[in-house]
Amino acid sequence: MKIDRLFQIVYILLEKKNVTAKMLSEHFEVSQRTIYRDIDVLGQCGVPVYTTKGKGGGIALLENFILDKSAMTEQEQNQILMALQSLPKGGKENVKETLKKYSSFFQKSNENWIQVDFSEWGKQREIVFDILKQSIINKNVISFSYYNSSGEMSQRKAEPYQLWFKSKNWYIKAYCRSKQDLRLFKISRMRDVNVTEEVFDTIWQNKEQKINENTFEDITIILEIDSAVAYRVYDEFEIEQIEKKQNGNFCVKMNCIENSWVYDYIISWGEYAVVKEPLSVRKNVEQKIKNMIKKYNI
């Protein structure tokens, strides 16, 4: 399990101070590439891990990092739990059970929201994120203006349940008062977000599956990608998604939501990638390329 492996890596580094990727790969029976990916994940999530090259080099933690819960600061404990919450929830990983176990270790409640660095959003959207986070924790009804995919604006009141990251976008799961149903609202389309004084007491158990199933449907897209951009293939896909063909090219499987971002992403590969399946996605990409050509009067 990837999450447990990440924690084990931290404990090993605390005990041994400095280890090599080879030692860790042999210990966990995975490739060194996988170990370096794990180290990147830990670093991105706030765990102070670093690597050094040359004789005596290896992987280590900053000396003042302590995992002992009795000596660990509040911020350090939150960093570890945030690292778990920010991992992709795919495959066979039992994320909720692991979170519950380590939340208990730190004697913390397993909050169902996550905060990460939103500096690229700009100050205004960072403020919106904090407003939404607090409204979830305090169970306050929110009011806001919302623009749908057609650009039409409507006024909404909602009972927020969870912040959700999906397919490169942030959403908030909430019960919409006007639609009287569970809905997903894309945060980038929300304006004039305000927290009202009204407190709601909705029981959300067993409703999360409904909002996921009714809103989006995942599809599998198969791309053939040229070997000339192998660096990007390994940067952007997991090893399990990649199959190397006899001609040196790559066959990649993407499990994703079919939306505008996916098409923009496929087109971003330019001449180096082609959609093999499904046929509907291939035709849509072809049409988008034709539309682009028309704009250039080619």
C-alpha positions in Angstrom: 0.0 0.0 0.0 1.5 3.3 -1.1 0.4 5.3 2.0 1.8 2.9 4.5 5.0 2.7 2.4 5.3 6.5 2.7 5.0 6.4 6.5 7.4 3.5 6.7 9.9 5.5 4.6 9.6 8.4 7.1 10.2 6.0 10.1 13.2 4.4 8.4 14.7 7.9 7.8 14.1 8.9 11.4 15.8 5.7 12.6 18.7 5.4 10.1 19.2 9.2 9.4 20.5 8.5 5.8 19.6 5.7 3.4 20.0 5.1 -0.4 17.2 4.7 -2.9 18.6 1.2 -3.6 18.3 0.2 0.1 14.7 1.4 0.1 13.8 -0.3 -3.2 15.1 -3.6 -1.9 13.3 -3.2 1.4 9.9 -2.5 -0.2 10.5 -4.7 -3.3 9.8 -1.8 -5.7 11.9 0.0 -8.3 14.2 2.9 -7.4 12.1 5.1 -9.7 9.1 4.3 -7.5 11.1 5.3 -4.4 12.1 8.6 -6.0 8.4 9.2 -6.8 7.5 8.6 -3.1 10.2 11.0 -2.0 8.8 13.6 -4.4 5.3 13.1 -2.9 6.6 13.5 0.6 8.4 16.6 -0.3 5.5 18.2 -2.1 3.2 17.5 0.9 5.5 19.3 3.4 7.7 16.5 4.8 11.2 17.9 4.9 13.0 15.1 3.0 16.0 15.8 0.7 18.5 13.9 -1.4 22.3 14.3 -1.8 24.6 12.9 -4.5 28.1 11.5 -4.3 29.9 9.4 -1.7 28.0 9.3 1.6 25.0 10.8 -0.1 21.4 9.4 0.0 18.0 10.3 1.3 17.5 12.0 4.6 15.2 14.2 6.7 16.0 17.5 8.2 17.5 17.0 11.6 14.8 18.8 13.5 12.0 16.8 12.1 10.4 14.6 14.8 7.5 12.1 14.3 7.1 11.3 18.0 3.6 12.5 18.7 4.6 13.7 22.2 7.3 16.0 20.8 5.7 16.8 17.5 4.2 20.3 16.9 0.6 20.9 15.9 1.8 22.1 12.5 4.0 18.9 11.9 1.1 16.6 12.8 -1.2 18.5 10.4 1.4 18.2 7.6 1.5 14.4 7.9 -2.3 14.1 7.8 -2.4 16.6 4.9 0.1 14.5 3.1 -2.2 11.5 3.4 -5.3 13.4 2.4 -3.6 14.9 -0.7 -2.7 11.5 -2.2 -4.6 10.3 -5.2 -7.5 8.1 -4.1 -7.2 5.4 -6.7 -6.4 1.7 -7.0 -6.7 -0.5 -4.0 -5.5 2.0 -1.4 -7.7 2.2 1.6 -7.1 5.8 2.3 -9.9 6.4 4.8 -8.8 3.5 7.0 -5.2 4.7 7.0 -6.2 8.2 7.7 -8.4 7.0 10.6 -5.5 5.0 12.0 -3.0 7.9 12.0 -5.5 10.5 13.0 -6.1 8.4 16.1 -2.3 8.2 16.6 -2.2 12.0 16.7 -5.5 12.1 18.7 -7.1 14.2 16.0 -10.5 14.0 14.4 -10.5 12.9 10.8 -11.7 16.1 9.1 -13.1 15.6 5.7 -11.5 18.6 4.0 -8.0 19.5 2.8 -5.9 22.6 2.5 -2.9 22.9 0.2 -0.9 25.9 -1.2 -3.2 27.9 -3.5 -0.7 30.7 -4.3 -1.2 30.2 -8.0 -4.9 31.1 -7.6 -4.2 34.6 -6.4 -5.3 36.2 -3.2 -9.1 36.4 -4.0 -9.5 32.6 -4.6 -7.4 31.8 -1.6 -9.9 33.8 0.4 -12.8 32.0 -1.2 -11.2 28.7 -0.3 -10.8 29.7 3.3 -14.4 30.8 3.5 -15.6 27.5 2.1 -13.4 25.5 4.5 -14.7 27.3 7.5 -18.3 27.0 6.4 -17.8 23.2 6.1 -16.3 22.9 9.6 -18.9 25.2 11.2 -21.9 23.9 9.1 -22.9 27.3 7.9 -25.1 27.8 4.8 -23.3 29.7 2.1 -24.8 32.1 -0.6 -23.1 32.8 -3.9 -23.5 33.7 -7.6 -22.7 30.8 -9.9 -22.0 30.6 -13.6 -22.8 27.3 -15.3 -20.9 25.9 -18.3 -23.1 28.0 -20.7 -22.1 31.2 -18.9 -25.6 31.7 -17.3 -25.5 33.2 -13.8 -27.8 32.2 -11.0 -28.1 32.9 -7.2 -27.6 29.9 -5.0 -27.8 28.9 -1.3 -26.1 25.7 -0.3 -25.1 23.5 2.6 -21.4 22.7 2.0 -20.2 19.2 2.6 -16.7 18.7 1.2 -13.9 20.4 -0.9 -13.0 18.1 -3.7 -10.2 18.0 -6.2 -10.9 16.2 -9.5 -9.3 16.3 -12.9 -7.2 19.4 -12.3 -10.1 21.4 -10.8 -11.4 22.2 -7.4 -15.1 21.8 -6.6 -17.3 22.0 -3.5 -19.8 19.3 -2.8 -23.0 20.8 -1.3 -26.7 20.4 -1.0 -28.2 23.1 -3.2 -31.3 24.7 -1.7 -32.8 25.9 -5.0 -32.3 22.5 -6.8 -33.1 20.6 -3.6 -30.4 18.0 -4.5 -26.7 17.3 -3.9 -24.5 19.2 -6.4 -20.9 19.9 -7.4 -20.0 23.5 -7.8 -16.7 24.4 -9.6 -15.0 26.9 -7.4 -13.6 29.0 -10.3 -17.2 29.7 -11.3 -18.3 30.9 -7.9 -18.6 34.7 -7.2 -19.6 36.8 -4.2 -19.3 33.8 -1.8 -20.7 34.7 1.7 -21.2 32.7 4.8 -24.6 33.2 6.4 -25.4 32.9 10.1 -27.8 30.0 9.4 -26.5 26.7 10.6 -27.6 23.4 9.0 -27.7 20.0 10.5 -27.9 17.7 7.5 -26.8 14.1 7.8 -24.5 13.4 4.9 -23.8 9.7 5.5 -24.4 7.4 2.5 -25.0 10.4 0.2 -21.4 10.9 -1.2 -21.8 8.0 -3.6 -24.8 9.6 -5.2 -23.1 12.9 -5.8 -20.1 11.2 -7.4 -22.2 8.9 -9.6 -24.7 11.5 -10.8 -22.2 14.2 -11.6 -19.4 12.7 -13.6 -18.7 9.4 -15.4 -15.1 8.2 -15.8 -13.8 7.0 -19.1 -10.6 5.3 -20.2 -8.7 7.0 -23.0 -5.8 5.2 -24.7 -3.1 7.3 -26.2 -0.1 6.3 -28.4 2.7 8.7 -27.6 6.0 9.2 -29.5 9.2 8.1 -27.8 10.7 11.6 -28.5 8.7 12.8 -25.4 9.5 9.9 -23.1 10.5 12.3 -20.3 7.0 13.8 -20.3 5.4 10.3 -20.3 7.2 9.3 -17.2 6.6 12.7 -15.5 2.9 12.7 -16.0 1.8 9.0 -15.8 2.2 6.2 -13.3 4.3 3.2 -14.4 1.1 1.0 -14.3 -0.4 3.2 -17.0 2.5 2.9 -19.4 3.2 0.2 -21.9 6.2 0.4 -24.2 5.7 -0.8 -27.7 8.2 -2.6 -30.0 8.6 0.5 -32.1 9.7 2.5 -29.0 6.5 4.5 -28.6 4.3 4.3 -25.6 0.7 3.2 -25.1 -0.8 5.0 -22.2 -4.2 4.5 -20.5 -5.9 7.6 -18.9 -8.8 7.0 -16.5 -10.4 10.4 -16.4 -13.5 12.6 -16.7 -14.5 13.6 -20.2 -14.5 17.3 -20.1 -12.8 20.3 -21.7 -9.6 20.0 -19.7 -9.1 16.5 -21.0 -9.3 17.6 -24.7 -7.0 20.6 -24.0 -4.5 18.2 -22.4 -4.6 15.7 -25.3 -4.0 18.6 -27.8 -1.1 19.9 -25.7 0.9 16.8 -26.9 0.7 18.2 -30.4 2.1 15.9 -33.1 3.6 13.5 -30.5 0.3 11.8 -29.4 -2.7 10.3 -31.1 -6.0 9.0 -29.5 -6.5 5.2 -30.2 -9.6 4.7 -28.1 -12.4 5.4 -27.7 -13.5 6.4 -31.1 -15.8 9.2 -29.9 -12.9 11.0 -28.2 -10.7 10.5 -31.2 -13.4 12.2 -33.4 -13.9 15.0 -31.0 -10.1 15.7 -31.0 -10.0 15.6 -34.8 -12.8 18.1 -35.0 -11.1 20.5 -32.5 -7.9 20.3 -34.6 -9.9 21.1 -37.8 -11.5 24.1 -36.0 -8.0 25.3 -35.0 -6.8 25.0 -38.6 -9.7 27.1 -39.8 -8.8 29.9 -37.5 -5.3 30.0 -39.1 -6.8 29.9 -42.6 -4.8 26.9 -43.6 
